Amino acid sequence: MIFHHNPIIDIPKGVNFMSLKHGLLGLLILEPCTGYELDKEFRETMKYIWQAKNSQIYNELDKMEQKGWLTSERIIQEDKPNKRVYSITESGKTELLGWLSVPEDDVSNALIQKSAFLLRVLLAGNTNKDAALKLLRSFREVCLTRKTEQEGIRAAIARDEPDYDHEITLYWNLVALHGEIVLQARLDWVEQAINIVENTSRRIEI
């Protein structure tokens, strides 16, 4: 399974646009997973939507099992370490679908931005031109690196599409498209910003 989005937007503390438990339930509704597989999915493909530590994932899984939202089964393996496989329950599905049916707060908070990088750009007039350019060029490199990472996303979705209904993968592609468009917009912005700063005197006029 594959999920993808674009980073940069840091959600302020207290803004409950999504919870870890719903992200986990969203993965488990597709298929049963081990804790390792869930952690891997968050680290590799969901990190642009939600970042979580390994310990947070396992703590949340324990809490949800206690609530009856999922069950787990310990699998004994001879040649490998034993593993525990988690499966969503009907109660867990009800919780996830209930959360999905009330998106108002998440929609209204979707554009909230708390970016230390943009704050540095805002205050760059207090430094010098070289420092400002170094900041902007560093951001451009980050964006270019991210663009390289994004190039494999569509292929990964295409690889997984045969295993899931079209209604599922359709929205994976929409999120991937959002990430591509947003990233390209940031690249366009930073290229213009670098050009403006490079061709300006001490007083910057845009």
ROSE-4610 file (N, C-alpha, C; in Angstrom, 1 decimal, always signed):
// ROSE-4610
residu = [M/M/M/I/I/I/F/F/F/H/H/H/H/H/H/N/N/N/P/P/P/I/I/I/I/I/I/D/D/D/I/I/I/P/P/P/K/K/K/G/G/G/V/V/V/N/N/N/F/F/F/M/M/M/S/S/S/L/L/L/K/K/K/H/H/H/G/G/G/L/L/L/L/L/L/G/G/G/L/L/L/L/L/L/I/I/I/L/L/L/E/E/E/P/P/P/C/C/C/T/T/T/G/G/G/Y/Y/Y/E/E/E/L/L/L/D/D/D/K/K/K/E/E/E/F/F/F/R/R/R/E/E/E/T/T/T/M/M/M/K/K/K/Y/Y/Y/I/I/I/W/W/W/Q/Q/Q/A/A/A/K/K/K/N/N/N/S/S/S/Q/Q/Q/I/I/I/Y/Y/Y/N/N/N/E/E/E/L/L/L/D/D/D/K/K/K/M/M/M/E/E/E/Q/Q/Q/K/K/K/G/G/G/W/W/W/L/L/L/T/T/T/S/S/S/E/E/E/R/R/R/I/I/I/I/I/I/Q/Q/Q/E/E/E/D/D/D/K/K/K/P/P/P/N/N/N/K/K/K/R/R/R/V/V/V/Y/Y/Y/S/S/S/I/I/I/T/T/T/E/E/E/S/S/S/G/G/G/K/K/K/T/T/T/E/E/E/L/L/L/L/L/L/G/G/G/W/W/W/L/L/L/S/S/S/V/V/V/P/P/P/E/E/E/D/D/D/D/D/D/V/V/V/S/S/S/N/N/N/A/A/A/L/L/L/I/I/I/Q/Q/Q/K/K/K/S/S/S/A/A/A/F/F/F/L/L/L/L/L/L/R/R/R/V/V/V/L/L/L/L/L/L/A/A/A/G/G/G/N/N/N/T/T/T/N/N/N/K/K/K/D/D/D/A/A/A/A/A/A/L/L/L/K/K/K/L/L/L/L/L/L/R/R/R/S/S/S/F/F/F/R/R/R/E/E/E/V/V/V/C/C/C/L/L/L/T/T/T/R/R/R/K/K/K/T/T/T/E/E/E/Q/Q/Q/E/E/E/G/G/G/I/I/I/R/R/R/A/A/A/A/A/A/I/I/I/A/A/A/R/R/R/D/D/D/E/E/E/P/P/P/D/D/D/Y/Y/Y/D/D/D/H/H/H/E/E/E/I/I/I/T/T/T/L/L/L/Y/Y/Y/W/W/W/N/N/N/L/L/L/V/V/V/A/A/A/L/L/L/H/H/H/G/G/G/E/E/E/I/I/I/V/V/V/L/L/L/Q/Q/Q/A/A/A/R/R/R/L/L/L/D/D/D/W/W/W/V/V/V/E/E/E/Q/Q/Q/A/A/A/I/I/I/N/N/N/I/I/I/V/V/V/E/E/E/N/N/N/T/T/T/S/S/S/R/R/R/R/R/R/I/I/I/E/E/E/I/I/I]
num = [1/1/1/2/2/2/3/3/3/4/4/4/5/5/5/6/6/6/7/7/7/8/8/8/9/9/9/10/10/10/11/11/11/12/12/12/13/13/13/14/14/14/15/15/15/16/16/16/17/17/17/18/18/18/19/19/19/20/20/20/21/21/21/22/22/22/23/23/23/24/24/24/25/25/25/26/26/26/27/27/27/28/28/28/29/29/29/30/30/30/31/31/31/32/32/32/33/33/33/34/34/34/35/35/35/36/36/36/37/37/37/38/38/38/39/39/39/40/40/40/41/41/41/42/42/42/43/43/43/44/44/44/45/45/45/46/46/46/47/47/47/48/48/48/49/49/49/50/50/50/51/51/51/52/52/52/53/53/53/54/54/54/55/55/55/56/56/56/57/57/57/58/58/58/59/59/59/60/60/60/61/61/61/62/62/62/63/63/63/64/64/64/65/65/65/66/66/66/67/67/67/68/68/68/69/69/69/70/70/70/71/71/71/72/72/72/73/73/73/74/74/74/75/75/75/76/76/76/77/77/77/78/78/78/79/79/79/80/80/80/81/81/81/82/82/82/83/83/83/84/84/84/85/85/85/86/86/86/87/87/87/88/88/88/89/89/89/90/90/90/91/91/91/92/92/92/93/93/93/94/94/94/95/95/95/96/96/96/97/97/97/98/98/98/99/99/99/100/100/100/101/101/101/102/102/102/103/103/103/104/104/104/105/105/105/106/106/106/107/107/107/108/108/108/109/109/109/110/110/110/111/111/111/112/112/112/113/113/113/114/114/114/115/115/115/116/116/116/117/117/117/118/118/118/119/119/119/120/120/120/121/121/121/122/122/122/123/123/123/124/124/124/125/125/125/126/126/126/127/127/127/128/128/128/129/129/129/130/130/130/131/131/131/132/132/132/133/133/133/134/134/134/135/135/135/136/136/136/137/137/137/138/138/138/139/139/139/140/140/140/141/141/141/142/142/142/143/143/143/144/144/144/145/145/145/146/146/146/147/147/147/148/148/148/149/149/149/150/150/150/151/151/151/152/152/152/153/153/153/154/154/154/155/155/155/156/156/156/157/157/157/158/158/158/159/159/159/160/160/160/161/161/161/162/162/162/163/163/163/164/164/164/165/165/165/166/166/166/167/167/167/168/168/168/169/169/169/170/170/170/171/171/171/172/172/172/173/173/173/174/174/174/175/175/175/176/176/176/177/177/177/178/178/178/179/179/179/180/180/180/181/181/181/182/182/182/183/183/183/184/184/184/185/185/185/186/186/186/187/187/187/188/188/188/189/189/189/190/190/190/191/191/191/192/192/192/193/193/193/194/194/194/195/195/195/196/196/196/197/197/197/198/198/198/199/199/199/200/200/200/201/201/201/202/202/202/203/203/203/204/204/204/205/205/205/206/206/206]
x = [+0.8/+0.0/+0.9/+0.4/+1.2/+0.4/+0.9/+0.3/+1.4/+1.0/+2.0/+1.4/+2.2/+1.8/+3.0/+2.9/+4.0/+4.2/+5.5/+5.7/+5.6/+6.4/+6.6/+5.6/+4.3/+3.4/+3.5/+3.9/+4.0/+2.7/+2.0/+0.7/+1.0/+0.5/+0.7/+0.2/+0.8/+0.3/-1.1/-1.9/-3.3/-4.3/-3.7/-4.6/-4.8/-6.0/-6.2/-6.7/-5.8/-6.3/-6.3/-5.6/-5.6/-5.0/-5.4/-4.7/-4.0/-3.0/-2.2/-3.1/-4.1/-4.9/-5.7/-6.2/-6.9/-6.0/-4.8/-3.9/-3.6/-3.5/-3.2/-4.5/-5.6/-6.9/-7.0/-6.6/-6.7/-5.8/-4.7/-3.8/-4.4/-4.9/-5.4/-6.7/-7.5/-8.7/-8.4/-7.2/-6.8/-6.4/-5.6/-5.1/-4.5/-4.5/-3.8/-2.3/-1.7/-0.3/+0.4/+1.7/+2.5/+2.8/+3.3/+3.7/+4.9/+5.8/+6.9/+6.4/+5.5/+5.0/+4.3/+3.6/+2.9/+4.0/+5.0/+6.1/+6.8/+7.0/+7.7/+6.8/+5.5/+4.6/+4.7/+4.7/+4.8/+6.1/+7.2/+8.5/+8.8/+8.2/+8.6/+7.6/+6.3/+5.3/+4.3/+4.1/+3.1/+3.8/+5.1/+5.8/+5.5/+5.0/+4.7/+3.3/+2.5/+1.2/+1.3/+2.0/+2.0/+3.3/+4.0/+5.2/+5.0/+5.5/+5.3/+6.5/+6.8/+7.9/+7.4/+8.4/+8.1/+7.3/+7.8/+7.1/+5.7/+5.5/+4.1/+3.2/+3.6/+2.8/+2.4/+3.4/+3.0/+2.2/+2.4/+1.5/+0.1/-0.1/-1.4/-2.1/-1.3/-1.9/-2.4/-1.6/-2.1/-3.4/-3.4/-4.6/-5.8/-5.7/-6.8/-7.2/-6.3/-6.7/-7.5/-7.1/-7.9/-9.3/-9.5/-10.8/-11.6/-11.0/-11.7/-11.7/-10.9/-10.9/-10.0/-9.2/-8.4/-8.1/-7.7/-7.2/-5.8/-5.1/-3.8/-3.6/-2.8/-2.5/-1.0/-0.4/+1.0/+1.3/+2.2/+2.5/+3.9/+4.0/+5.2/+5.9/+7.2/+8.0/+9.3/+9.6/+10.7/+12.1/+12.1/+13.4/+13.5/+12.5/+12.5/+11.9/+12.1/+11.5/+10.0/+9.4/+7.9/+7.4/+6.1/+5.6/+4.1/+3.6/+2.2/+1.5/+0.4/-0.3/-1.6/-1.8/-3.0/-4.0/-5.3/-6.4/-7.5/-8.1/-9.2/-10.4/-11.2/-12.5/-13.6/-14.8/-16.0/-16.1/-15.8/-15.8/-14.7/-13.6/-12.5/-13.0/-13.6/-14.1/-15.1/-16.0/-17.0/-16.3/-15.3/-14.5/-13.9/-13.3/-12.6/-13.6/-14.7/-15.7/-16.4/-16.6/-17.1/-16.2/-14.9/-14.0/-14.0/-14.0/-14.0/-15.3/-16.4/-17.6/-17.7/-16.8/-16.8/-15.5/-15.3/-14.0/-13.9/-15.0/-15.0/-13.8/-13.4/-12.2/-11.0/-10.8/-9.6/-9.5/-10.7/-10.7/-10.4/-11.0/-10.7/-9.3/-8.6/-7.2/-6.2/-6.7/-5.7/-4.7/-4.9/-3.9/-3.2/-3.4/-2.7/-1.2/-0.4/+1.1/+1.9/+2.8/+3.8/+5.1/+5.8/+7.1/+8.2/+9.2/+10.3/+11.1/+11.1/+11.8/+11.2/+9.9/+9.3/+9.5/+9.6/+9.9/+11.3/+12.2/+13.6/+13.6/+12.8/+12.8/+12.2/+11.1/+10.5/+11.4/+12.3/+13.2/+14.6/+14.8/+16.1/+16.7/+15.8/+16.3/+17.2/+17.2/+18.1/+19.4/+19.6/+21.0/+21.6/+22.2/+22.8/+22.4/+22.7/+22.3/+22.8/+24.1/+24.7/+23.9/+23.6/+22.9/+21.5/+20.8/+19.5/+19.6/+20.5/+20.7/+21.0/+21.9/+22.2/+21.0/+20.1/+18.9/+18.0/+17.8/+16.9/+17.4/+18.7/+19.3/+19.2/+19.4/+19.2/+17.8/+16.9/+15.5/+15.2/+15.9/+15.7/+16.3/+17.4/+18.0/+17.1/+16.5/+15.5/+14.4/+13.9/+12.7/+13.1/+14.3/+14.8/+15.0/+15.5/+15.7/+14.3/+13.4/+12.0/+11.4/+11.6/+11.1/+11.6/+12.9/+13.4/+12.7/+12.4/+11.7/+10.3/+9.7/+8.3/+8.2/+9.3/+9.2/+8.8/+9.1/+8.7/+7.4/+6.7/+5.4/+4.3/+4.2/+3.2/+3.4/+4.7/+5.0/+4.6/+4.9/+4.5/+3.0/+2.3/+0.8/+0.3/+0.9/+0.6/+0.9/+2.0/+2.3/+1.3/+0.7/-0.2/-1.7/-1.9/-3.3/-4.1/-3.4/-4.2/-4.7/-4.1/-4.4/-5.6/-6.0/-7.0/-8.1/-9.2/-10.3/-9.9/-10.5/-10.2/-10.6/-11.7/-12.1/-11.1/-10.2/-9.2/-8.0/-7.5/-6.3/-6.5/-7.8/-8.1/-7.7/-7.9/-7.6/-6.1/-5.4/-4.0/-3.4/-3.9/-3.4/-3.7/-4.9/-5.2/-4.2/-3.9/-2.9/-1.6/-1.2/+0.1/+0.1/-1.0/-1.1/-1.0/-1.6/-1.5/+0.0/+0.7/+2.1/+2.9/+2.6/+3.4/+3.2/+1.9/+1.6/+2.1/+2.0/+2.5/+4.0/+4.6/+6.1/+6.6/+5.9/+6.3/+6.1/+5.0/+4.7/+5.8/+6.3/+7.4/+8.7/+9.0/+10.2/+10.1/+8.9/+8.7/+8.9/+8.4/+8.5/+10.0/+10.7/+12.1/+13.0/+12.7/+13.5/+13.3/+12.1/+11.8/+12.4/+12.3/+12.9/+14.4/+15.1/+16.5/+16.9/+16.1/+16.4/+16.2/+15.1/+14.8/+16.0/+16.4/+17.4/+18.8/+19.1/+20.3/+20.4/+19.3/+19.3/+18.7/+18.9/+18.4/+19.6/+19.4/+20.3/+19.8/+20.3/+20.0/+18.5/+17.8/+16.4/+15.7/+14.9/+14.2/+12.8/+12.6/+11.2/+10.7/+9.5/+8.9/+7.7]
y = [-1.2/+0.0/+1.2/+2.3/+3.5/+4.7/+5.6/+6.9/+7.9/+9.1/+10.1/+11.5/+12.4/+13.8/+14.6/+15.9/+16.8/+17.4/+17.6/+18.2/+19.7/+20.3/+21.8/+22.3/+22.0/+22.6/+22.0/+22.7/+22.2/+22.6/+21.7/+22.0/+22.5/+23.6/+24.1/+23.2/+23.2/+22.4/+22.7/+21.7/+22.0/+21.9/+21.8/+21.7/+20.2/+19.7/+18.3/+17.9/+18.0/+17.7/+16.3/+15.5/+14.0/+13.4/+12.2/+11.5/+10.3/+9.9/+8.7/+7.5/+7.4/+6.2/+6.1/+7.2/+7.1/+6.7/+7.2/+6.8/+5.3/+4.8/+3.3/+2.5/+3.0/+2.3/+2.4/+3.5/+3.6/+2.6/+2.3/+1.2/-0.2/-0.4/-1.7/-2.1/-1.1/-1.4/-2.0/-1.7/-2.3/-3.8/-4.1/-5.4/-5.5/-6.7/-6.9/-6.6/-6.1/-5.7/-6.0/-6.2/-6.2/-4.8/-4.7/-3.4/-2.9/-3.8/-3.4/-2.9/-3.5/-3.1/-1.7/-1.5/-0.2/+0.9/+0.6/+1.6/+1.9/+0.9/+1.1/+1.9/+1.7/+2.5/+4.0/+4.2/+5.6/+6.3/+5.5/+6.1/+6.3/+5.4/+5.5/+6.2/+6.1/+6.6/+7.6/+7.5/+8.4/+9.5/+9.6/+10.6/+12.0/+12.2/+13.5/+14.0/+13.0/+13.4/+13.4/+12.4/+12.3/+11.6/+12.1/+11.5/+10.9/+9.7/+9.1/+8.2/+8.2/+7.4/+5.9/+5.0/+3.6/+3.3/+4.0/+3.8/+4.3/+5.4/+6.0/+5.0/+4.4/+3.5/+2.3/+1.7/+0.5/+0.9/+2.1/+2.5/+2.7/+3.3/+3.5/+2.2/+1.2/-0.1/-0.8/-0.7/-1.3/-0.6/+0.7/+1.4/+1.0/+0.9/+0.6/-0.8/-1.7/-3.1/-3.2/-2.4/-2.3/-1.8/-0.9/-0.3/-1.2/-2.3/-3.2/-2.8/-1.8/-1.3/-2.2/-3.1/-4.0/-5.2/-6.3/-7.5/-7.8/-8.6/-9.0/-10.5/-11.1/-12.5/-12.7/-13.4/-13.7/-14.9/-14.7/-15.7/-16.3/-17.6/-18.2/-18.6/-18.2/-18.5/-19.2/-20.2/-21.1/-20.4/-19.9/-19.3/-17.8/-17.2/-15.7/-15.4/-14.2/-13.8/-13.9/-14.2/-14.2/-12.8/-12.8/-11.5/-11.4/-10.2/-10.0/-9.2/-9.8/-9.2/-8.6/-7.3/-6.6/-6.5/-6.7/-6.6/-5.7/-4.9/-4.0/-4.8/-4.3/-4.9/-4.1/-4.6/-3.8/-2.5/-2.6/-1.4/-0.4/-0.9/+0.0/+0.6/-0.1/+0.4/+1.5/+1.3/+2.3/+3.6/+3.5/+4.6/+5.4/+4.7/+5.3/+6.0/+5.3/+5.9/+7.1/+7.0/+8.2/+9.4/+9.2/+10.3/+10.8/+10.0/+10.4/+11.2/+11.0/+11.6/+13.0/+13.4/+14.8/+15.5/+16.0/+16.6/+18.1/+18.7/+20.2/+20.9/+20.5/+21.1/+20.9/+19.7/+19.4/+20.2/+20.4/+21.2/+22.7/+23.2/+24.6/+24.9/+23.8/+24.0/+23.6/+23.1/+22.5/+23.5/+24.8/+25.8/+26.5/+26.1/+26.6/+26.3/+27.3/+27.0/+27.6/+26.8/+27.3/+26.8/+27.7/+27.3/+28.2/+27.6/+28.3/+28.8/+28.0/+28.5/+29.8/+29.9/+31.1/+32.3/+32.0/+33.0/+33.6/+32.7/+33.1/+34.0/+33.6/+34.4/+35.8/+35.8/+37.0/+38.0/+37.5/+38.3/+38.4/+37.9/+37.9/+39.3/+40.3/+41.7/+42.2/+41.4/+41.8/+41.2/+40.3/+39.7/+40.4/+39.6/+40.1/+39.3/+39.8/+39.1/+37.7/+37.5/+36.2/+35.2/+35.6/+34.7/+34.4/+35.4/+35.1/+34.2/+34.3/+33.5/+32.0/+31.9/+30.6/+29.9/+30.6/+30.0/+29.6/+30.4/+30.1/+28.9/+28.9/+27.9/+26.5/+26.6/+25.3/+24.8/+25.7/+25.2/+24.6/+25.3/+24.7/+23.3/+23.1/+21.7/+20.7/+21.1/+20.2/+19.9/+20.9/+20.7/+19.7/+19.9/+19.1/+17.6/+17.5/+16.1/+15.5/+16.2/+15.7/+15.3/+16.1/+15.9/+14.5/+14.3/+13.0/+11.8/+12.0/+11.0/+10.8/+11.8/+11.8/+11.0/+10.9/+10.3/+8.8/+8.2/+6.8/+6.5/+7.6/+7.4/+6.8/+7.4/+6.9/+5.5/+5.1/+3.7/+2.8/+3.3/+2.5/+2.3/+3.3/+3.2/+2.3/+2.4/+1.5/+0.0/-0.2/-1.5/-2.1/-1.3/-1.8/-1.8/-1.0/-0.9/-2.2/-3.2/-4.5/-5.1/-4.8/-5.4/-4.8/-3.6/-2.8/-2.3/-2.0/-1.4/-0.1/+0.2/+1.5/+2.7/+2.5/+3.6/+3.9/+3.0/+3.2/+3.9/+3.4/+3.9/+5.2/+5.5/+6.8/+7.9/+7.8/+8.9/+8.9/+7.7/+7.8/+8.6/+8.5/+9.3/+10.8/+11.1/+12.5/+13.1/+12.4/+12.9/+13.0/+12.1/+12.2/+13.4/+13.7/+14.8/+16.1/+16.2/+17.3/+17.6/+16.5/+16.7/+17.2/+16.7/+17.1/+18.6/+19.0/+20.4/+21.4/+21.0/+21.9/+22.0/+20.9/+20.9/+21.8/+21.6/+22.4/+23.9/+24.2/+25.6/+26.2/+25.4/+25.8/+26.0/+25.1/+25.3/+26.5/+26.8/+28.0/+29.3/+29.2/+30.3/+30.6/+29.5/+29.7/+30.1/+29.7/+30.1/+31.7/+32.1/+33.5/+34.3/+33.8/+34.5/+34.6/+33.6/+33.7/+34.7/+34.7/+35.7/+37.1/+37.3/+38.7/+39.1/+38.3/+38.7/+38.9/+38.0/+38.1/+39.5/+40.0/+41.2/+42.4/+42.4/+43.6/+44.2/+45.5/+46.2/+46.0/+46.8/+46.6/+46.8/+47.7/+47.9/+46.9/+46.1/+45.0/+45.5/+45.6/+45.9/+44.8/+44.4/+43.3/+43.8]
z = [+0.0/+0.0/+0.0/-0.6/-0.7/-0.4/+0.4/+0.7/+0.5/+0.0/-0.2/-0.1/+0.4/+0.4/+0.4/+0.5/+0.5/+1.9/+2.3/+3.7/+3.7/+4.5/+4.6/+5.6/+5.5/+6.4/+7.8/+8.8/+10.1/+10.9/+11.4/+12.1/+13.5/+13.9/+15.2/+16.3/+17.4/+18.5/+18.9/+19.1/+19.5/+18.3/+17.1/+15.9/+15.6/+15.8/+15.7/+14.3/+13.3/+12.0/+11.6/+12.5/+12.3/+13.5/+13.8/+14.9/+14.4/+15.2/+14.8/+14.7/+15.6/+15.6/+14.3/+13.8/+12.6/+11.4/+11.4/+10.3/+10.4/+11.6/+11.7/+11.3/+11.7/+11.3/+9.8/+9.2/+7.8/+7.0/+7.6/+7.0/+7.3/+8.5/+8.9/+8.2/+7.7/+7.0/+5.7/+5.2/+3.9/+4.0/+5.1/+5.3/+6.7/+7.3/+8.5/+8.4/+9.4/+9.4/+10.7/+10.6/+11.9/+12.3/+13.5/+14.0/+13.1/+12.7/+11.9/+10.6/+10.0/+8.7/+8.8/+9.8/+10.0/+10.2/+11.0/+11.3/+10.0/+9.1/+7.9/+6.9/+6.9/+6.1/+6.5/+7.8/+8.3/+7.9/+8.1/+7.8/+6.3/+5.4/+4.0/+3.2/+3.4/+2.5/+3.2/+4.5/+5.1/+5.8/+5.8/+6.5/+6.1/+4.9/+4.4/+4.9/+5.5/+6.0/+7.6/+8.1/+9.5/+10.0/+10.9/+11.4/+12.8/+13.0/+14.3/+14.6/+15.9/+16.3/+16.5/+16.5/+16.6/+17.9/+19.0/+20.3/+20.3/+19.6/+19.6/+18.9/+17.8/+17.0/+17.9/+18.6/+19.4/+20.6/+21.2/+22.3/+21.8/+20.6/+20.1/+19.7/+19.2/+18.9/+20.2/+21.2/+22.5/+23.0/+22.9/+23.4/+22.5/+21.2/+20.3/+20.5/+20.9/+21.1/+22.4/+23.4/+24.7/+24.4/+23.5/+23.2/+22.3/+21.7/+20.9/+19.4/+19.1/+17.7/+16.8/+17.4/+16.6/+17.5/+16.8/+17.5/+17.0/+17.8/+17.4/+17.6/+16.8/+16.8/+16.8/+17.7/+17.8/+16.9/+15.9/+15.0/+15.3/+15.5/+15.8/+14.5/+14.4/+13.2/+13.6/+12.9/+13.2/+12.9/+11.7/+11.2/+11.3/+11.8/+12.0/+13.4/+13.9/+15.1/+15.1/+16.1/+16.2/+15.9/+15.4/+15.0/+15.5/+15.7/+16.0/+14.9/+14.4/+13.3/+13.9/+13.5/+13.9/+12.8/+13.2/+12.3/+12.9/+12.0/+12.4/+12.7/+13.7/+14.0/+13.5/+13.6/+13.2/+14.0/+15.2/+16.1/+15.6/+15.2/+14.6/+13.3/+12.5/+11.2/+11.5/+12.5/+12.8/+13.3/+14.1/+14.6/+13.4/+12.5/+11.4/+10.5/+10.1/+9.2/+9.9/+11.2/+11.9/+11.9/+12.0/+11.9/+10.5/+9.5/+8.1/+7.8/+8.5/+8.1/+8.7/+9.6/+10.2/+9.9/+8.7/+8.3/+8.5/+9.1/+9.1/+9.7/+10.9/+11.5/+10.7/+10.1/+9.4/+8.1/+7.5/+6.2/+6.5/+7.6/+7.9/+8.4/+8.9/+9.4/+8.3/+7.1/+6.2/+5.7/+5.7/+5.2/+6.3/+7.6/+8.7/+8.5/+8.7/+8.4/+9.6/+10.0/+11.1/+10.6/+9.8/+9.2/+9.7/+10.4/+10.8/+9.6/+8.5/+7.3/+6.8/+6.6/+6.1/+7.1/+8.4/+9.3/+9.1/+8.8/+8.5/+7.3/+6.2/+5.0/+5.3/+6.1/+6.5/+7.2/+8.0/+8.7/+8.1/+6.9/+6.3/+6.0/+5.9/+5.7/+6.8/+8.0/+9.1/+9.0/+7.9/+7.7/+6.5/+5.7/+4.4/+3.2/+2.1/+0.8/+0.7/+1.1/+1.0/+1.9/+3.1/+4.0/+3.5/+2.9/+2.4/+1.2/+0.4/-0.8/-0.4/+0.6/+1.2/+1.7/+2.4/+2.9/+1.8/+0.8/-0.3/-1.2/-1.4/-2.2/-1.5/-0.2/+0.6/+0.5/+0.5/+0.4/-1.0/-2.0/-3.4/-3.5/-2.8/-2.8/-2.1/-1.1/-0.4/-1.3/-2.0/-2.9/-4.0/-4.6/-5.7/-5.2/-4.0/-3.5/-3.3/-2.8/-2.6/-3.9/-5.0/-6.3/-6.8/-6.6/-7.0/-6.3/-5.0/-4.2/-4.8/-5.2/-5.7/-7.0/-7.7/-9.1/-9.0/-7.9/-7.8/-7.2/-6.8/-6.1/-7.1/-8.3/-9.2/-9.6/-9.7/-10.1/-8.9/-7.7/-6.5/-6.4/-6.7/-6.7/-7.8/-9.0/-10.1/-9.7/-9.0/-8.6/-7.7/-6.8/-5.8/-6.2/-7.3/-7.8/-8.0/-8.6/-8.8/-7.5/-6.4/-5.1/-4.4/-4.9/-4.2/-5.2/-4.6/-5.5/-6.0/-7.2/-7.9/-7.0/-6.2/-5.3/-4.2/-3.9/-2.9/-3.6/-4.7/-5.3/-6.0/-6.3/-6.9/-6.0/-4.7/-3.8/-3.4/-3.5/-3.4/-4.5/-5.7/-6.8/-6.6/-6.0/-5.8/-4.8/-3.8/-2.8/-3.4/-4.2/-4.9/-5.8/-6.5/-7.4/-6.6/-5.4/-4.6/-4.2/-3.8/-3.5/-4.6/-5.8/-7.0/-7.3/-7.3/-7.6/-6.6/-5.3/-4.2/-4.3/-4.5/-4.6/-5.8/-6.9/-8.1/-7.8/-7.1/-6.8/-5.9/-5.0/-4.1/-4.8/-5.8/-6.6/-7.5/-8.1/-8.8/-8.0/-6.8/-5.8/-5.5/-5.1/-4.7/-5.8/-7.0/-8.2/-8.4/-8.3/-8.4/-7.3/-6.1/-4.9/-5.0/-5.5/-5.7/-6.7/-7.8/-8.9/-8.4/-7.6/-7.1/-6.2/-5.3/-4.3/-5.0/-6.0/-6.7/-7.5/-7.9/-8.8/-8.1/-6.8/-6.0/-5.3/-5.0/-4.1/-2.7/-1.8/-0.3/-0.2/-0.9/-0.8/-1.7/-1.2/-2.1/-2.4/-3.7/-4.2/-5.1/-4.8/-5.6/-6.3]
